Amino acid sequence: MGSITLNQITKSFGAKQVIPPLDLTINDGEFVVFVGPSGCGKSTLLRLIAGLEDVSSGQIMIDGADATAAAPAKRGLAMVFQSYALYPHMSVRKNIAFPMKMAKMAQSAIDEKVTNAARVLNLTDYLDSRPGQLSGGQRQRVAIGRAIVREPSAFLFDEPLSNLDAALRVNMRAEISDLHRQLATTMVYVTHDQVEAMTMADKIVVLHDGLIEQVGAPLELYETPRNRFVAGFIGSPRMNFVEGAEAAKHDCHSIGIRPEHLQISTESGDWQGKVGLAEHLGSDTFLRVQTDHGEMTVRAIGEVGVGYGDTVFLTPDPEKIHRFDAAGLRIQ
């Protein structure tokens, strides 16, 4: 079991409240991602769950039991940090075995658990290597292995891929997702990268200034963001927004249209503009177009034969326009 429930949790540092009263339920076996910009409170919230920070008020329930005042080691959780936190003088085998050694587990049981974890994480050939001989991705897998052998009710990941290069990040995303399916254990994952959130999560929690802006499945947040903040944060490149007379035509304060929902033409369309930055990536073309409504980002499939300074016309897909009121809330 690995359910986690937060009831009216708050956190303050001195006079500054960084987490206002917050409720959240994480179901057993879910892969939940906390996402938001730097300073939104996502890592603080994870540390409150782990017991590495004391709550200012409220209650944390783990598997139905009150864990608010429980020591981190008593919560049945395992945390994987951004920094790996490996012992450089120990082999991979000894790093993975370390928490079991501290718990005075029998050596035969330790050996079995290390072997199983190494097999799951493709580390069998590296058990006698030291961390300094491994790549960043391998070191992160060792840190995950050390968490696996504890057989926690939930794994907590604090931006574990931030130190990896782009290619390794993609590979490790897939490996952690596969691991979740194999173990069927609750995972709570913190990242500022909304692409990681969209590709890995069963459920995304979008945070902003300590507040939960929206909770839902990735496509739910993409297709029906509840406010302008979520609409602008989820999706890459970010959503375009238009206010003023154009929005008034749609009976709202502002409209939003995603870059992939703008049709581009050199002949005619709703909005005329000039191309600024053009990024030709082969599979996609990203254009920044200066219009009377401000700069628009356009995403087109494949190669588009326009470049800097060219005049183009943009037409939004009418079925994909998002409407928001003056408070930034979605209008159904």
Number of C-alpha atoms within 10 A of each C-alpha: 15 21 19 23 21 21 16 15 21 22 23 14 9 7 6 8 14 19 24 18 18 16 16 15 11 18 17 18 20 20 24 24 28 29 29 28 16 13 14 21 23 29 21 20 25 20 18 21 25 26 21 13 14 17 21 16 15 15 18 26 17 23 17 12 12 13 21 21 13 13 13 18 10 11 22 18 22 23 24 22 17 16 15 19 13 20 15 12 11 16 19 29 23 21 24 31 23 18 16 21 14 8 9 10 12 10 12 8 11 21 16 12 21 25 18 17 22 24 13 18 17 13 22 16 9 17 18 13 15 19 23 14 12 14 12 18 19 19 21 25 25 29 23 24 26 28 22 24 22 17 15 18 20 28 24 24 22 22 19 25 24 15 15 16 11 10 8 16 18 15 11 18 17 15 15 16 15 14 16 18 13 10 12 16 21 24 27 24 26 23 22 20 17 21 15 19 27 20 13 21 21 17 23 25 24 27 23 20 17 22 18 22 17 18 19 17 16 22 15 14 23 18 13 14 22 20 20 22 17 22 24 19 20 24 20 13 15 16 23 19 22 19 16 12 13 14 18 13 11 14 14 19 21 25 26 21 25 25 22 19 19 22 16 22 15 13 10 12 14 10 15 20 20 18 22 18 15 18 15 17 11 10 9 14 18 21 25 20 25 20 17 11 16 13 18 23 23 25 21 18 12 13 14 18 9 17 17 13 14 13 18 21 20 22 15 19 13 10 8 14 15 24 23 23 16 10 10 17 17 19 14 8
